[in-house]
Amino acid sequence: MGVCSYQTVDLGTAELMQPTYMQMAAILEPYVDLFLCETLASTAETMAAASAACRSGPSTVLCC
């Protein structure tokens, strides 16, 4: 059986995921007008992604 992409086991806390999302936001920031955070596996992952996006340059962050 394949690995499901939305499993939250061993996903980690928002604090553990934050550096990865901060790195992604920093790389993307010069090239985007907004960040769209969607299809995330947990509330913790959503918080990490949204927090990183809000701390970067684009003034618009959408979480779905």
PDB file of N, CA, C, O and CB in Angstrom:
ATOM      1  N   MET A   1       0.849  -1.190   0.000  1.00  0.00           N
ATOM      2  CA  MET A   1       0.000   0.000   0.000  1.00  0.00           C
ATOM      3  C   MET A   1       0.884   1.238   0.000  1.00  0.00           C
ATOM      4  O   MET A   1       1.903   1.261   0.690  1.00  0.00           O
ATOM      5  CB  MET A   1      -0.960   0.006   1.225  1.00  0.00           C
ATOM      6  N   GLY A   2       0.523   2.257  -0.748  1.00  0.00           N
ATOM      7  CA  GLY A   2       1.288   3.488  -0.850  1.00  0.00           C
ATOM      8  C   GLY A   2       1.178   4.358   0.392  1.00  0.00           C
ATOM      9  O   GLY A   2       0.340   4.118   1.261  1.00  0.00           O
ATOM     10  N   VAL A   3       2.015   5.348   0.465  1.00  0.00           N
ATOM     11  CA  VAL A   3       2.018   6.285   1.582  1.00  0.00           C
ATOM     12  C   VAL A   3       1.020   7.397   1.290  1.00  0.00           C
ATOM     13  O   VAL A   3       1.046   7.999   0.217  1.00  0.00           O
ATOM     14  CB  VAL A   3       3.442   6.865   1.828  1.00  0.00           C
ATOM     15  N   CYS A   4       0.157   7.659   2.236  1.00  0.00           N
ATOM     16  CA  CYS A   4      -0.821   8.749   2.082  1.00  0.00           C
ATOM     17  C   CYS A   4      -0.149  10.081   2.386  1.00  0.00           C
ATOM     18  O   CYS A   4       0.631  10.173   3.334  1.00  0.00           O
ATOM     19  CB  CYS A   4      -2.053   8.534   3.017  1.00  0.00           C
ATOM     20  N   SER A   5      -0.430  11.094   1.616  1.00  0.00           N
ATOM     21  CA  SER A   5       0.236  12.380   1.793  1.00  0.00           C
ATOM     22  C   SER A   5      -0.352  13.215   2.924  1.00  0.00           C
ATOM     23  O   SER A   5       0.236  14.228   3.305  1.00  0.00           O
ATOM     24  CB  SER A   5       0.169  13.158   0.518  1.00  0.00           C
ATOM     25  N   TYR A   6      -1.489  12.817   3.464  1.00  0.00           N
ATOM     26  CA  TYR A   6      -2.117  13.619   4.510  1.00  0.00           C
ATOM     27  C   TYR A   6      -2.024  12.979   5.882  1.00  0.00           C
ATOM     28  O   TYR A   6      -2.778  13.354   6.779  1.00  0.00           O
ATOM     29  CB  TYR A   6      -3.555  13.862   4.171  1.00  0.00           C
ATOM     30  N   GLN A   7      -1.132  12.035   6.071  1.00  0.00           N
ATOM     31  CA  GLN A   7      -0.954  11.427   7.385  1.00  0.00           C
ATOM     32  C   GLN A   7      -0.307  12.444   8.317  1.00  0.00           C
ATOM     33  O   GLN A   7       0.630  13.146   7.936  1.00  0.00           O
ATOM     34  CB  GLN A   7      -0.095  10.133   7.293  1.00  0.00           C
ATOM     35  N   THR A   8      -0.817  12.513   9.538  1.00  0.00           N
ATOM     36  CA  THR A   8      -0.266  13.470  10.492  1.00  0.00           C
ATOM     37  C   THR A   8       0.661  12.807  11.505  1.00  0.00           C
ATOM     38  O   THR A   8       1.229  13.491  12.357  1.00  0.00           O
ATOM     39  CB  THR A   8      -1.388  14.182  11.215  1.00  0.00           C
ATOM     40  N   VAL A   9       0.822  11.493  11.428  1.00  0.00           N
ATOM     41  CA  VAL A   9       1.726  10.791  12.324  1.00  0.00           C
ATOM     42  C   VAL A   9       3.155  11.249  12.030  1.00  0.00           C
ATOM     43  O   VAL A   9       3.584  11.252  10.877  1.00  0.00           O
ATOM     44  CB  VAL A   9       1.585   9.243  12.167  1.00  0.00           C
ATOM     45  N   ASP A  10       3.872  11.627  13.050  1.00  0.00           N
ATOM     46  CA  ASP A  10       5.264  12.086  12.932  1.00  0.00           C
ATOM     47  C   ASP A  10       5.418  13.343  12.087  1.00  0.00           C
ATOM     48  O   ASP A  10       6.502  13.612  11.570  1.00  0.00           O
ATOM     49  CB  ASP A  10       6.110  10.991  12.343  1.00  0.00           C
ATOM     50  N   LEU A  11       4.363  14.103  11.945  1.00  0.00           N
ATOM     51  CA  LEU A  11       4.433  15.340  11.176  1.00  0.00           C
ATOM     52  C   LEU A  11       5.214  16.402  11.939  1.00  0.00           C
ATOM     53  O   LEU A  11       5.929  17.202  11.338  1.00  0.00           O
ATOM     54  CB  LEU A  11       3.023  15.850  10.846  1.00  0.00           C
ATOM     55  N   GLY A  12       5.080  16.410  13.247  1.00  0.00           N
ATOM     56  CA  GLY A  12       5.801  17.385  14.057  1.00  0.00           C
ATOM     57  C   GLY A  12       4.931  18.565  14.436  1.00  0.00           C
ATOM     58  O   GLY A  12       3.780  18.673  14.013  1.00  0.00           O
ATOM     59  N   THR A  13       5.490  19.429  15.224  1.00  0.00           N
ATOM     60  CA  THR A  13       4.771  20.621  15.686  1.00  0.00           C
ATOM     61  C   THR A  13       4.990  21.769  14.709  1.00  0.00           C
ATOM     62  O   THR A  13       5.855  21.712  13.834  1.00  0.00           O
ATOM     63  CB  THR A  13       5.232  21.027  17.109  1.00  0.00           C
ATOM     64  N   ALA A  14       4.194  22.796  14.878  1.00  0.00           N
ATOM     65  CA  ALA A  14       4.359  23.991  14.043  1.00  0.00           C
ATOM     66  C   ALA A  14       5.761  24.576  14.230  1.00  0.00           C
ATOM     67  O   ALA A  14       6.365  25.059  13.273  1.00  0.00           O
ATOM     68  CB  ALA A  14       3.280  25.054  14.387  1.00  0.00           C
ATOM     69  N   GLU A  15       6.270  24.533  15.445  1.00  0.00           N
ATOM     70  CA  GLU A  15       7.599  25.074  15.723  1.00  0.00           C
ATOM     71  C   GLU A  15       8.688  24.295  14.983  1.00  0.00           C
ATOM     72  O   GLU A  15       9.674  24.881  14.536  1.00  0.00           O
ATOM     73  CB  GLU A  15       7.873  25.054  17.228  1.00  0.00           C
ATOM     74  N   LEU A  16       8.516  22.992  14.853  1.00  0.00           N
ATOM     75  CA  LEU A  16       9.502  22.186  14.127  1.00  0.00           C
ATOM     76  C   LEU A  16       9.427  22.399  12.625  1.00  0.00           C
ATOM     77  O   LEU A  16      10.443  22.323  11.934  1.00  0.00           O
ATOM     78  CB  LEU A  16       9.307  20.718  14.440  1.00  0.00           C
ATOM     79  N   MET A  17       8.230  22.665  12.116  1.00  0.00           N
ATOM     80  CA  MET A  17       8.050  22.866  10.675  1.00  0.00           C
ATOM     81  C   MET A  17       8.380  24.287  10.244  1.00  0.00           C
ATOM     82  O   MET A  17       8.656  24.533   9.070  1.00  0.00           O
ATOM     83  CB  MET A  17       6.627  22.533  10.278  1.00  0.00           C
ATOM     84  N   GLN A  18       8.352  25.222  11.189  1.00  0.00           N
ATOM     85  CA  GLN A  18       8.529  26.648  10.882  1.00  0.00           C
ATOM     86  C   GLN A  18       9.794  26.946  10.061  1.00  0.00           C
ATOM     87  O   GLN A  18       9.696  27.663   9.065  1.00  0.00           O
ATOM     88  CB  GLN A  18       8.573  27.438  12.171  1.00  0.00           C
ATOM     89  N   PRO A  19      10.973  26.433  10.430  1.00  0.00           N
ATOM     90  CA  PRO A  19      12.172  26.761   9.638  1.00  0.00           C
ATOM     91  C   PRO A  19      12.072  26.340   8.171  1.00  0.00           C
ATOM     92  O   PRO A  19      12.558  27.053   7.293  1.00  0.00           O
ATOM     93  CB  PRO A  19      13.383  26.103  10.256  1.00  0.00           C
ATOM     94  N   THR A  20      11.461  25.214   7.899  1.00  0.00           N
ATOM     95  CA  THR A  20      11.310  24.754   6.516  1.00  0.00           C
ATOM     96  C   THR A  20      10.410  25.702   5.739  1.00  0.00           C
ATOM     97  O   THR A  20      10.726  26.081   4.611  1.00  0.00           O
ATOM     98  CB  THR A  20      10.737  23.323   6.475  1.00  0.00           C
ATOM     99  N   TYR A  21       9.288  26.086   6.344  1.00  0.00           N
ATOM    100  CA  TYR A  21       8.382  27.010   5.658  1.00  0.00           C
ATOM    101  C   TYR A  21       8.991  28.397   5.525  1.00  0.00           C
ATOM    102  O   TYR A  21       8.735  29.083   4.536  1.00  0.00           O
ATOM    103  CB  TYR A  21       7.056  27.099   6.400  1.00  0.00           C
ATOM    104  N   MET A  22       9.795  28.828   6.501  1.00  0.00           N
ATOM    105  CA  MET A  22      10.474  30.122   6.389  1.00  0.00           C
ATOM    106  C   MET A  22      11.449  30.102   5.217  1.00  0.00           C
ATOM    107  O   MET A  22      11.558  31.085   4.483  1.00  0.00           O
ATOM    108  CB  MET A  22      11.219  30.467   7.703  1.00  0.00           C
ATOM    109  N   GLN A  23      12.161  28.986   5.037  1.00  0.00           N
ATOM    110  CA  GLN A  23      13.104  28.865   3.929  1.00  0.00           C
ATOM    111  C   GLN A  23      12.364  28.902   2.590  1.00  0.00           C
ATOM    112  O   GLN A  23      12.792  29.585   1.660  1.00  0.00           O
ATOM    113  CB  GLN A  23      13.919  27.562   4.056  1.00  0.00           C
ATOM    114  N   MET A  24      11.259  28.169   2.498  1.00  0.00           N
ATOM    115  CA  MET A  24      10.486  28.175   1.253  1.00  0.00           C
ATOM    116  C   MET A  24       9.956  29.581   0.944  1.00  0.00           C
ATOM    117  O   MET A  24      10.013  30.030  -0.201  1.00  0.00           O
ATOM    118  CB  MET A  24       9.314  27.173   1.346  1.00  0.00           C
ATOM    119  N   ALA A  25       9.444  30.268   1.958  1.00  0.00           N
ATOM    120  CA  ALA A  25       8.906  31.620   1.753  1.00  0.00           C
ATOM    121  C   ALA A  25      10.001  32.578   1.313  1.00  0.00           C
ATOM    122  O   ALA A  25       9.776  33.414   0.438  1.00  0.00           O
ATOM    123  CB  ALA A  25       8.242  32.140   3.038  1.00  0.00           C
ATOM    124  N   ALA A  26      11.181  32.467   1.907  1.00  0.00           N
ATOM    125  CA  ALA A  26      12.290  33.352   1.541  1.00  0.00           C
ATOM    126  C   ALA A  26      12.730  33.132   0.096  1.00  0.00           C
ATOM    127  O   ALA A  26      13.069  34.084  -0.608  1.00  0.00           O
ATOM    128  CB  ALA A  26      13.474  33.132   2.484  1.00  0.00           C
ATOM    129  N   ILE A  27      12.723  31.893  -0.337  1.00  0.00           N
ATOM    130  CA  ILE A  27      13.113  31.584  -1.722  1.00  0.00           C
ATOM    131  C   ILE A  27      12.069  32.101  -2.704  1.00  0.00           C
ATOM    132  O   ILE A  27      12.417  32.644  -3.752  1.00  0.00           O
ATOM    133  CB  ILE A  27      13.305  30.063  -1.908  1.00  0.00           C
ATOM    134  N   LEU A  28      10.803  31.937  -2.373  1.00  0.00           N
ATOM    135  CA  LEU A  28       9.720  32.329  -3.281  1.00  0.00           C
ATOM    136  C   LEU A  28       9.417  33.823  -3.276  1.00  0.00           C
ATOM    137  O   LEU A  28       8.958  34.362  -4.283  1.00  0.00           O
ATOM    138  CB  LEU A  28       8.476  31.580  -2.926  1.00  0.00           C
ATOM    139  N   GLU A  29       9.665  34.489  -2.171  1.00  0.00           N
ATOM    140  CA  GLU A  29       9.238  35.883  -1.963  1.00  0.00           C
ATOM    141  C   GLU A  29       9.564  36.835  -3.116  1.00  0.00           C
ATOM    142  O   GLU A  29       8.700  37.631  -3.487  1.00  0.00           O
ATOM    143  CB  GLU A  29       9.870  36.406  -0.720  1.00  0.00           C
ATOM    144  N   PRO A  30      10.751  36.796  -3.694  1.00  0.00           N
ATOM    145  CA  PRO A  30      11.039  37.754  -4.777  1.00  0.00           C
ATOM    146  C   PRO A  30      10.211  37.527  -6.050  1.00  0.00           C
ATOM    147  O   PRO A  30      10.170  38.395  -6.923  1.00  0.00           O
ATOM    148  CB  PRO A  30      12.503  37.685  -5.128  1.00  0.00           C
ATOM    149  N   TYR A  31       9.560  36.379  -6.157  1.00  0.00           N
ATOM    150  CA  TYR A  31       8.906  35.998  -7.400  1.00  0.00           C
ATOM    151  C   TYR A  31       7.381  35.908  -7.333  1.00  0.00           C
ATOM    152  O   TYR A  31       6.737  35.608  -8.338  1.00  0.00           O
ATOM    153  CB  TYR A  31       9.439  34.701  -7.839  1.00  0.00           C
ATOM    154  N   VAL A  32       6.802  36.164  -6.167  1.00  0.00           N
ATOM    155  CA  VAL A  32       5.360  35.968  -6.022  1.00  0.00           C
ATOM    156  C   VAL A  32       4.670  37.227  -5.503  1.00  0.00           C
ATOM    157  O   VAL A  32       5.282  38.067  -4.843  1.00  0.00           O
ATOM    158  CB  VAL A  32       5.080  34.799  -5.084  1.00  0.00           C
ATOM    159  N   ASP A  33       3.385  37.331  -5.819  1.00  0.00           N
ATOM    160  CA  ASP A  33       2.562  38.434  -5.327  1.00  0.00           C
ATOM    161  C   ASP A  33       1.749  38.027  -4.103  1.00  0.00           C
ATOM    162  O   ASP A  33       1.311  38.877  -3.328  1.00  0.00           O
ATOM    163  CB  ASP A  33       1.630  38.926  -6.427  1.00  0.00           C
ATOM    164  N   LEU A  34       1.551  36.724  -3.936  1.00  0.00           N
ATOM    165  CA  LEU A  34       0.813  36.224  -2.778  1.00  0.00           C
ATOM    166  C   LEU A  34       1.237  34.799  -2.499  1.00  0.00           C
ATOM    167  O   LEU A  34       1.818  34.127  -3.351  1.00  0.00           O
ATOM    168  CB  LEU A  34      -0.717  36.303  -3.007  1.00  0.00           C
ATOM    169  N   PHE A  35       0.936  34.348  -1.287  1.00  0.00           N
ATOM    170  CA  PHE A  35       1.152  32.950  -0.918  1.00  0.00           C
ATOM    171  C   PHE A  35      -0.202  32.298  -0.741  1.00  0.00           C
ATOM    172  O   PHE A  35      -1.082  32.845  -0.077  1.00  0.00           O
ATOM    173  CB  PHE A  35       2.011  32.822   0.381  1.00  0.00           C
ATOM    174  N   LEU A  36      -0.365  31.136  -1.331  1.00  0.00           N
ATOM    175  CA  LEU A  36      -1.572  30.330  -1.176  1.00  0.00           C
ATOM    176  C   LEU A  36      -1.184  29.062  -0.439  1.00  0.00           C
ATOM    177  O   LEU A  36      -0.474  28.209  -0.972  1.00  0.00           O
ATOM    178  CB  LEU A  36      -2.234  30.005  -2.562  1.00  0.00           C
ATOM    179  N   CYS A  37      -1.653  28.949   0.783  1.00  0.00           N
ATOM    180  CA  CYS A  37      -1.366  27.760   1.606  1.00  0.00           C
ATOM    181  C   CYS A  37      -2.594  26.868   1.531  1.00  0.00           C
ATOM    182  O   CYS A  37      -3.643  27.207   2.079  1.00  0.00           O
ATOM    183  CB  CYS A  37      -1.018  28.143   3.113  1.00  0.00           C
ATOM    184  N   GLU A  38      -2.472  25.738   0.863  1.00  0.00           N
ATOM    185  CA  GLU A  38      -3.625  24.857   0.699  1.00  0.00           C
ATOM    186  C   GLU A  38      -3.211  23.401   0.810  1.00  0.00           C
ATOM    187  O   GLU A  38      -2.032  23.063   0.701  1.00  0.00           O
ATOM    188  CB  GLU A  38      -4.307  25.109  -0.645  1.00  0.00           C
ATOM    189  N   THR A  39      -4.184  22.559   1.026  1.00  0.00           N
ATOM    190  CA  THR A  39      -4.005  21.113   1.072  1.00  0.00           C
ATOM    191  C   THR A  39      -2.917  20.726   2.081  1.00  0.00           C
ATOM    192  O   THR A  39      -1.993  19.978   1.764  1.00  0.00           O
ATOM    193  CB  THR A  39      -3.650  20.578  -0.324  1.00  0.00           C
ATOM    194  N   LEU A  40      -3.047  21.244   3.281  1.00  0.00           N
ATOM    195  CA  LEU A  40      -2.113  20.933   4.350  1.00  0.00           C
ATOM    196  C   LEU A  40      -2.721  19.870   5.257  1.00  0.00           C
ATOM    197  O   LEU A  40      -3.942  19.781   5.384  1.00  0.00           O
ATOM    198  CB  LEU A  40      -1.753  22.204   5.156  1.00  0.00           C
ATOM    199  N   ALA A  41      -1.868  19.065   5.888  1.00  0.00           N
ATOM    200  CA  ALA A  41      -2.328  17.874   6.593  1.00  0.00           C
ATOM    201  C   ALA A  41      -2.873  18.123   7.994  1.00  0.00           C
ATOM    202  O   ALA A  41      -3.631  17.302   8.511  1.00  0.00           O
ATOM    203  CB  ALA A  41      -1.220  16.911   6.680  1.00  0.00           C
ATOM    204  N   SER A  42      -2.505  19.231   8.615  1.00  0.00           N
ATOM    205  CA  SER A  42      -2.922  19.447   9.999  1.00  0.00           C
ATOM    206  C   SER A  42      -3.003  20.931  10.313  1.00  0.00           C
ATOM    207  O   SER A  42      -2.538  21.776   9.548  1.00  0.00           O
ATOM    208  CB  SER A  42      -1.958  18.756  10.966  1.00  0.00           C
ATOM    209  N   THR A  43      -3.597  21.223  11.441  1.00  0.00           N
ATOM    210  CA  THR A  43      -3.650  22.607  11.908  1.00  0.00           C
ATOM    211  C   THR A  43      -2.244  23.123  12.182  1.00  0.00           C
ATOM    212  O   THR A  43      -1.935  24.274  11.876  1.00  0.00           O
ATOM    213  CB  THR A  43      -4.521  22.722  13.174  1.00  0.00           C
ATOM    214  N   ALA A  44      -1.394  22.282  12.754  1.00  0.00           N
ATOM    215  CA  ALA A  44      -0.017  22.691  13.044  1.00  0.00           C
ATOM    216  C   ALA A  44       0.728  23.051  11.756  1.00  0.00           C
ATOM    217  O   ALA A  44       1.448  24.048  11.715  1.00  0.00           O
ATOM    218  CB  ALA A  44       0.730  21.571  13.795  1.00  0.00           C
ATOM    219  N   GLU A  45       0.558  22.251  10.719  1.00  0.00           N
ATOM    220  CA  GLU A  45       1.216  22.543   9.446  1.00  0.00           C
ATOM    221  C   GLU A  45       0.666  23.831   8.835  1.00  0.00           C
ATOM    222  O   GLU A  45       1.417  24.631   8.278  1.00  0.00           O
ATOM    223  CB  GLU A  45       1.036  21.371   8.464  1.00  0.00           C
ATOM    224  N   THR A  46      -0.639  24.024   8.943  1.00  0.00           N
ATOM    225  CA  THR A  46      -1.252  25.252   8.438  1.00  0.00           C
ATOM    226  C   THR A  46      -0.709  26.472   9.163  1.00  0.00           C
ATOM    227  O   THR A  46      -0.404  27.486   8.536  1.00  0.00           O
ATOM    228  CB  THR A  46      -2.770  25.190   8.583  1.00  0.00           C
ATOM    229  N   MET A  47      -0.589  26.378  10.475  1.00  0.00           N
ATOM    230  CA  MET A  47      -0.059  27.497  11.262  1.00  0.00           C
ATOM    231  C   MET A  47       1.396  27.795  10.889  1.00  0.00           C
ATOM    232  O   MET A  47       1.779  28.961  10.784  1.00  0.00           O
ATOM    233  CB  MET A  47      -0.165  27.188  12.767  1.00  0.00           C
ATOM    234  N   ALA A  48       2.199  26.766  10.691  1.00  0.00           N
ATOM    235  CA  ALA A  48       3.598  26.964  10.313  1.00  0.00           C
ATOM    236  C   ALA A  48       3.702  27.636   8.949  1.00  0.00           C
ATOM    237  O   ALA A  48       4.475  28.578   8.778  1.00  0.00           O
ATOM    238  CB  ALA A  48       4.344  25.624  10.299  1.00  0.00           C
ATOM    239  N   ALA A  49       2.937  27.163   7.990  1.00  0.00           N
ATOM    240  CA  ALA A  49       2.978  27.723   6.638  1.00  0.00           C
ATOM    241  C   ALA A  49       2.464  29.154   6.617  1.00  0.00           C
ATOM    242  O   ALA A  49       3.085  30.028   6.012  1.00  0.00           O
ATOM    243  CB  ALA A  49       2.158  26.862   5.679  1.00  0.00           C
ATOM    244  N   ALA A  50       1.340  29.400   7.268  1.00  0.00           N
ATOM    245  CA  ALA A  50       0.757  30.742   7.285  1.00  0.00           C
ATOM    246  C   ALA A  50       1.652  31.724   8.016  1.00  0.00           C
ATOM    247  O   ALA A  50       1.818  32.859   7.569  1.00  0.00           O
ATOM    248  CB  ALA A  50      -0.622  30.717   7.933  1.00  0.00           C
ATOM    249  N   SER A  51       2.226  31.313   9.117  1.00  0.00           N
ATOM    250  CA  SER A  51       3.113  32.186   9.884  1.00  0.00           C
ATOM    251  C   SER A  51       4.343  32.569   9.067  1.00  0.00           C
ATOM    252  O   SER A  51       4.745  33.733   9.054  1.00  0.00           O
ATOM    253  CB  SER A  51       3.539  31.501  11.189  1.00  0.00           C
ATOM    254  N   ALA A  52       4.934  31.601   8.392  1.00  0.00           N
ATOM    255  CA  ALA A  52       6.102  31.885   7.558  1.00  0.00           C
ATOM    256  C   ALA A  52       5.733  32.821   6.412  1.00  0.00           C
ATOM    257  O   ALA A  52       6.474  33.756   6.106  1.00  0.00           O
ATOM    258  CB  ALA A  52       6.700  30.580   7.005  1.00  0.00           C
ATOM    259  N   ALA A  53       4.603  32.574   5.788  1.00  0.00           N
ATOM    260  CA  ALA A  53       4.175  33.423   4.672  1.00  0.00           C
ATOM    261  C   ALA A  53       3.888  34.841   5.140  1.00  0.00           C
ATOM    262  O   ALA A  53       4.210  35.799   4.438  1.00  0.00           O
ATOM    263  CB  ALA A  53       2.934  32.835   3.996  1.00  0.00           C
ATOM    264  N   CYS A  54       3.292  34.986   6.305  1.00  0.00           N
ATOM    265  CA  CYS A  54       2.981  36.321   6.831  1.00  0.00           C
ATOM    266  C   CYS A  54       4.234  37.106   7.186  1.00  0.00           C
ATOM    267  O   CYS A  54       4.223  38.336   7.144  1.00  0.00           O
ATOM    268  CB  CYS A  54       2.092  36.206   8.055  1.00  0.00           C
ATOM    269  N   ARG A  55       5.296  36.427   7.529  1.00  0.00           N
ATOM    270  CA  ARG A  55       6.541  37.091   7.897  1.00  0.00           C
ATOM    271  C   ARG A  55       7.376  37.493   6.684  1.00  0.00           C
ATOM    272  O   ARG A  55       8.371  38.204   6.825  1.00  0.00           O
ATOM    273  CB  ARG A  55       7.352  36.193   8.793  1.00  0.00           C
ATOM    274  N   SER A  56       6.984  37.051   5.516  1.00  0.00           N
ATOM    275  CA  SER A  56       7.767  37.376   4.314  1.00  0.00           C
ATOM    276  C   SER A  56       7.174  38.596   3.628  1.00  0.00           C
ATOM    277  O   SER A  56       6.320  39.281   4.189  1.00  0.00           O
ATOM    278  CB  SER A  56       7.807  36.173   3.334  1.00  0.00           C
ATOM    279  N   GLY A  57       7.629  38.860   2.419  1.00  0.00           N
ATOM    280  CA  GLY A  57       7.290  40.085   1.721  1.00  0.00           C
ATOM    281  C   GLY A  57       5.852  40.266   1.233  1.00  0.00           C
ATOM    282  O   GLY A  57       5.258  41.307   1.515  1.00  0.00           O
ATOM    283  N   PRO A  58       5.266  39.306   0.517  1.00  0.00           N
ATOM    284  CA  PRO A  58       3.937  39.556  -0.032  1.00  0.00           C
ATOM    285  C   PRO A  58       2.916  39.879   1.067  1.00  0.00           C
ATOM    286  O   PRO A  58       2.920  39.265   2.134  1.00  0.00           O
ATOM    287  CB  PRO A  58       3.471  38.345  -0.835  1.00  0.00           C
ATOM    288  N   SER A  59       2.073  40.821   0.793  1.00  0.00           N
ATOM    289  CA  SER A  59       1.112  41.254   1.808  1.00  0.00           C
ATOM    290  C   SER A  59      -0.142  40.397   1.827  1.00  0.00           C
ATOM    291  O   SER A  59      -1.000  40.600   2.686  1.00  0.00           O
ATOM    292  CB  SER A  59       0.733  42.694   1.579  1.00  0.00           C
ATOM    293  N   THR A  60      -0.278  39.458   0.921  1.00  0.00           N
ATOM    294  CA  THR A  60      -1.468  38.633   0.859  1.00  0.00           C
ATOM    295  C   THR A  60      -1.116  37.164   1.085  1.00  0.00           C
ATOM    296  O   THR A  60      -0.255  36.602   0.409  1.00  0.00           O
ATOM    297  CB  THR A  60      -2.172  38.814  -0.487  1.00  0.00           C
ATOM    298  N   VAL A  61      -1.804  36.557   2.055  1.00  0.00           N
ATOM    299  CA  VAL A  61      -1.648  35.131   2.348  1.00  0.00           C
ATOM    300  C   VAL A  61      -3.040  34.533   2.406  1.00  0.00           C
ATOM    301  O   VAL A  61      -3.879  34.995   3.180  1.00  0.00           O
ATOM    302  CB  VAL A  61      -0.860  34.887   3.694  1.00  0.00           C
ATOM    303  N   LEU A  62      -3.298  33.520   1.605  1.00  0.00           N
ATOM    304  CA  LEU A  62      -4.576  32.831   1.605  1.00  0.00           C
ATOM    305  C   LEU A  62      -4.382  31.412   2.107  1.00  0.00           C
ATOM    306  O   LEU A  62      -3.519  30.689   1.608  1.00  0.00           O
ATOM    307  CB  LEU A  62      -5.206  32.834   0.199  1.00  0.00           C
ATOM    308  N   CYS A  63      -5.175  31.007   3.087  1.00  0.00           N
ATOM    309  CA  CYS A  63      -5.134  29.632   3.580  1.00  0.00           C
ATOM    310  C   CYS A  63      -6.465  28.983   3.331  1.00  0.00           C
ATOM    311  O   CYS A  63      -7.502  29.501   3.746  1.00  0.00           O
ATOM    312  CB  CYS A  63      -4.777  29.578   5.075  1.00  0.00           C
ATOM    313  N   CYS A  64      -6.450  27.844   2.651  1.00  0.00           N
ATOM    314  CA  CYS A  64      -7.667  27.125   2.310  1.00  0.00           C
ATOM    315  C   CYS A  64      -7.683  25.775   2.984  1.00  0.00           C
ATOM    316  O   CYS A  64      -8.635  25.014   2.818  1.00  0.00           O
ATOM    317  CB  CYS A  64      -7.798  26.965   0.802  1.00  0.00           C
TER     318      CYS A  64
END
